[in-house]
Amino acid sequence: MKEIEELESFVGSKIAEIEADERYHYASASVFSNALLALIQTEMRAKISAYKSVLEKIKEIKGANNA
């Protein structure tokens, strides 16, 4: 169970790291006006989505272990 908690902490810190980046909070960039920023923002959104999926699975596992 310790490994799951470590993973949860790691994933949470990665989400916080992305959310702390000011580019994440900029208005969505267009590939026509700022292609680099658009790619960075797309990557950030994709990572946040993946990390949140992992957190959901961790909660599911923790719930099953507590039952």
Secondary structure as GFF3:
##gff-version 3
##sequence-region A 1 67
A	DSSP	alpha_helix	2	20	.	.	.	ID=ss1
A	DSSP	alpha_helix	22	25	.	.	.	ID=ss2
A	DSSP	alpha_helix	35	66	.	.	.	ID=ss3
###
